[in-house]
């Protein structure tokens, strides 16, 4: 009898143990499913949030550009119509024709291209060489000179405008006046005084500091001097910094009005870039309308209409941006995959 009772108790215990094990297994399975479900929901919400932010940022960036084209394609007779906001009543390229004449587009575009390319190449060479010198070479006054380079990043260019003009009016005591000559802008770039040159010197210094010393030592063992090492070893490995410097220098020089206006066009009215021409749009509208043979479409005081002036200015800005947009599409892959990731700004 006792044996039967023990067997019955053992069977009940095993049954209870099995049910308990099954219960915990089902509970674990349910918990795992819940975790997986929460993970999928979190991933979905994260994806929705990511695309929402991307579309919002794209809209913020593209909205001014879309608005500019909507205004530029509007016929001038609709400029005072409050009902015309986005879609013009009549599409017209007349604004582009007037803006083309106002900017003297062919000549100004050529000046902008030549100036931007020349300044970019000179500034690239000088900033790379200076960055390499600060990163790898040791010489007296190195820290002081690098401190002065950093100071050029902080100090506004207008602070040294007067001393520069005084130096250029009587260049090196020769009595020659260089104000008004485009050569001045190339000279600034070659002497490290170009647009934001201090930033690029710092950029190259940071990059060259992170290049393994073994590469440099191997070049010295092979008989290279510092200049040969710079051109054969260091510079070919600075592709990212080179791309970033070229793109930013070109764009900043293209959009520059300070250096060109103060050191060239103030004394040389024949030399203009697209950006400096935009500054004189108001004074050129009447001449442009007469040249385009559309003066009869407007009132005699059209140049005093701020809405029309704004429309032509808006169209001129589009014509100025078009070359930059084309260049952007050509170099965007190199800029974002190598220019930023391998620029050397670390630590």
C-alpha positions in Angstrom: 0.0 0.0 0.0 2.8 2.3 0.9 4.5 1.6 -2.4 1.4 2.4 -4.3 1.1 5.7 -2.5 4.7 6.6 -3.3 4.2 5.8 -7.0 1.1 7.9 -7.1 2.9 10.8 -5.4 5.8 10.4 -7.9 3.4 10.5 -10.8 1.7 13.5 -9.5 5.1 15.2 -9.0 6.2 14.4 -12.5 3.0 15.7 -13.9 3.2 18.9 -11.9 6.9 19.3 -13.0 6.0 18.8 -16.6 3.1 21.3 -16.5 5.4 23.8 -14.7 8.1 23.3 -17.3 5.6 23.7 -20.1 4.3 26.8 -18.5 7.7 28.4 -18.2 8.5 27.4 -21.8 5.3 29.0 -23.1 6.1 32.1 -21.0 9.6 32.3 -22.4 8.3 31.9 -26.0 5.7 34.6 -25.4 8.4 36.9 -23.9 10.7 36.3 -26.9 7.8 37.0 -29.3 7.0 40.2 -27.4 10.7 41.3 -27.6 10.8 40.6 -31.4 7.5 42.5 -31.9 8.8 45.5 -29.9 12.0 45.4 -31.9 10.2 45.4 -35.2 7.9 48.2 -34.0 10.9 50.2 -32.9 12.7 49.7 -36.2 9.6 50.7 -38.1 9.1 53.9 -36.0 12.8 54.7 -36.4 12.6 54.3 -40.2 9.5 56.5 -40.3 11.3 59.2 -38.2 14.4 59.0 -40.3 12.5 59.5 -43.6 10.4 62.3 -42.0 13.6 64.2 -41.0 15.2 63.6 -44.4 12.2 64.8 -46.3 11.8 67.8 -44.0 15.5 68.8 -44.4 15.2 68.3 -48.2 12.2 70.6 -48.3 13.9 73.2 -46.2 16.9 73.1 -48.5 15.0 73.0 -51.8 12.2 75.4 -50.9 14.2 78.6 -51.6 15.5 77.1 -54.9 12.0 76.1 -56.1 10.7 79.5 -55.1 13.5 81.2 -57.0 12.7 79.3 -60.2 9.0 80.0 -59.8 9.6 83.8 -59.7 12.2 83.7 -62.5 9.8 82.0 -64.9 7.1 84.5 -64.2 6.2 87.1 -66.9 7.1 90.6 -65.6 3.5 91.8 -66.1 2.4 89.4 -63.4 4.8 90.9 -60.8 2.1 93.0 -59.2 -0.6 90.4 -59.3 -1.2 89.1 -55.7 -2.9 86.0 -57.0 0.3 84.7 -58.7 2.3 82.9 -56.0 3.8 79.7 -57.3 2.5 78.9 -60.8 2.8 81.9 -63.2 -0.2 82.8 -65.4 2.3 83.0 -68.3 5.6 81.3 -68.3 8.4 83.4 -69.8 12.2 83.5 -70.2 12.2 87.3 -70.4 13.7 87.7 -66.9 16.6 85.4 -67.9 17.2 87.5 -71.0 17.3 90.7 -69.0 19.4 89.2 -66.2 21.8 87.8 -68.8 22.4 91.3 -70.2 22.5 92.9 -66.7 25.3 90.5 -65.6 27.2 90.8 -68.9 27.1 87.1 -68.4 29.7 85.8 -70.9 32.5 88.1 -69.8 31.6 87.9 -66.1 31.4 84.1 -66.2 34.8 83.9 -67.8 36.3 86.2 -65.2 34.7 84.2 -62.4 36.0 80.9 -63.7 39.5 82.1 -64.4 39.8 83.8 -61.0 38.3 80.9 -59.0 40.4 78.3 -60.7 43.6 80.3 -60.4 43.1 81.2 -56.7 42.1 77.6 -55.9 45.2 76.1 -57.4 47.5 78.6 -55.7 45.8 78.4 -52.3 45.8 74.6 -52.5 49.6 74.5 -53.1 50.4 77.1 -50.4 48.1 75.7 -47.7 49.3 72.1 -48.3 52.9 73.1 -48.1 52.3 75.2 -45.0 50.3 72.5 -43.3 53.1 70.0 -44.0 55.7 72.3 -42.6 53.8 72.9 -39.3 53.0 69.2 -39.0 56.4 67.6 -39.8 59.2 70.1 -39.7 60.7 71.7 -36.6 61.9 75.3 -36.7 62.2 78.3 -34.4 59.1 80.3 -33.9 56.9 77.4 -35.2 54.3 77.8 -32.5 54.2 81.5 -32.8 53.6 81.4 -36.6 50.9 78.7 -36.2 49.3 80.9 -33.6 49.2 83.7 -36.1 47.7 81.4 -38.7 44.9 80.5 -36.2 44.4 84.2 -35.5 43.6 84.8 -39.2 40.7 82.5 -38.8 39.2 84.6 -36.0 40.2 88.1 -37.0 37.9 89.7 -39.6 39.5 90.6 -43.0 38.3 94.2 -42.6 40.7 94.6 -39.7 43.7 94.4 -42.0 42.1 96.1 -45.1 43.7 99.5 -44.6 47.3 98.2 -44.1 46.9 96.0 -47.1 45.7 98.9 -49.3 48.5 101.1 -48.1 51.0 98.4 -49.0 49.5 97.8 -52.4 49.3 101.5 -53.3 53.1 101.8 -53.0 54.1 98.2 -53.5 57.4 97.4 -51.8 58.4 101.1 -52.1 58.5 100.9 -55.9 55.7 103.4 -56.4 53.6 100.9 -58.3 49.9 100.8 -57.5 48.4 97.3 -57.6 44.9 98.3 -56.6 42.5 97.5 -59.4 44.6 94.7 -60.9 43.3 91.1 -60.6 46.9 90.0 -60.0 46.4 91.1 -56.4 44.0 88.3 -55.7 46.4 85.7 -57.0 49.1 87.2 -54.9 47.0 87.0 -51.8 46.3 83.3 -52.5 50.0 82.6 -53.0 51.0 84.4 -49.8 48.4 82.6 -47.6 46.0 85.6 -47.4 43.3 84.1 -49.6 39.7 83.4 -48.6 39.7 81.4 -45.4 43.3 80.3 -46.0 43.9 79.7 -42.3 41.3 77.0 -42.1 42.9 75.0 -44.9 46.4 75.3 -43.4 45.0 74.0 -40.2 43.2 71.2 -42.1 46.3 70.0 -43.8 48.3 70.2 -40.6 45.9 67.9 -38.8 45.9 65.5 -41.7 49.7 65.3 -42.1 50.1 64.8 -38.3 48.0 61.6 -38.6 50.0 60.1 -41.5 52.2 57.3 -40.1 55.8 58.4 -39.6 57.1 55.2 -41.2 56.1 56.5 -44.6 58.1 59.6 -44.1 61.1 57.7 -42.7 61.1 55.3 -45.6 61.2 58.2 -48.0 64.2 59.6 -46.1 66.0 56.3 -46.2 65.5 56.2 -50.0 67.3 59.5 -50.2 64.4 62.0 -50.4 64.6 65.4 -48.9 61.6 67.1 -47.2 60.4 68.7 -50.5 60.6 65.4 -52.4 58.9 63.6 -49.5 56.1 66.2 -49.5 55.4 65.8 -53.3 56.0 62.0 -53.6 54.7 60.6 -50.3 52.6 63.0 -48.3 50.6 64.9 -50.9 49.4 61.8 -52.8 48.0 60.5 -49.5 46.1 63.7 -48.8 43.5 63.1 -51.4 40.6 63.8 -49.0 42.0 67.1 -47.7 42.8 68.2 -51.3 39.3 67.6 -52.5 37.7 69.4 -49.6 40.1 72.4 -50.0 39.5 72.6 -53.7 35.7 72.5 -53.4 35.4 75.0 -50.6 38.1 77.4 -51.9 36.4 77.4 -55.4 32.9 78.1 -54.0 34.1 80.8 -51.5 36.1 82.5 -54.2 33.2 82.3 -56.6 30.9 83.9 -54.1 33.4 86.4 -52.8 32.6 90.1 -53.0 34.8 91.5 -50.3 38.2 91.0 -51.8 37.2 91.6 -55.4 35.2 94.8 -54.6 37.8 96.3 -52.3 41.0 95.5 -54.1 40.0 95.3 -57.8 36.6 96.7 -59.0 36.9 99.9 -56.9 39.6 101.1 -59.3 38.9 98.8 -62.3 35.3 99.0 -63.6 36.1 96.8 -66.5 36.8 93.7 -64.4 33.7 92.2 -62.8 32.7 88.7 -61.7 29.1 87.4 -61.5 28.8 88.2 -57.8 30.1 91.8 -58.1 27.8 92.4 -61.1 24.8 91.3 -59.0 25.5 94.2 -56.6 24.9 96.7 -59.5 21.7 95.1 -60.9 19.5 98.1 -60.1 21.7 100.5 -62.0 21.8 98.3 -65.1 18.1 97.3 -65.5 17.1 100.2 -67.8 20.1 99.5 -70.1 19.3 95.8 -70.2 15.6 96.4 -71.1 16.6 98.7 -73.9 19.2 96.2 -75.2 16.7 93.4 -75.0 14.1 95.4 -77.0 11.4 94.9 -74.3 11.3 98.5 -72.9 7.9 99.0 -74.4 6.4 96.3 -72.2 7.1 98.4 -69.0 6.4 101.8 -67.6 9.1 104.4 -67.7 9.7 104.1 -63.9 10.1 100.3 -64.0 13.6 100.6 -62.4 11.9 102.2 -59.4 9.6 99.2 -58.9 11.2 97.2 -56.0 9.3 94.0 -57.0 10.7 94.0 -60.6 14.2 94.8 -59.3 13.9 91.9 -56.9 12.7 89.6 -59.6 15.6 90.4 -61.9 18.0 90.1 -58.9 16.5 86.7 -58.1 17.0 85.5 -61.7 20.6 86.8 -61.8 21.3 84.8 -58.6 20.0 81.7 -60.4 22.4 82.3 -63.4 25.2 82.7 -60.9 24.4 79.5 -59.1 24.0 77.3 -62.2 27.8 76.7 -62.7 28.2 75.8 -59.0 25.2 73.4 -59.2 26.8 71.7 -62.2 30.1 71.4 -60.4 28.4 70.0 -57.4 26.8 67.2 -59.3 30.1 66.4 -60.9 32.1 66.1 -57.6 29.4 65.2 -55.0 30.6 61.6 -54.8 34.2 62.5 -54.3 33.3 65.2 -51.9 31.1 63.2 -49.5 32.8 59.8 -49.7 36.4 61.0 -49.5 36.6 64.7 -48.9 34.8 64.7 -45.5 35.6 61.2 -44.2 39.3 61.5 -45.0 39.8 65.2 -44.3 42.0 64.5 -41.3 40.0 66.5 -38.7 40.4 64.1 -35.8 41.2 64.3 -32.1 
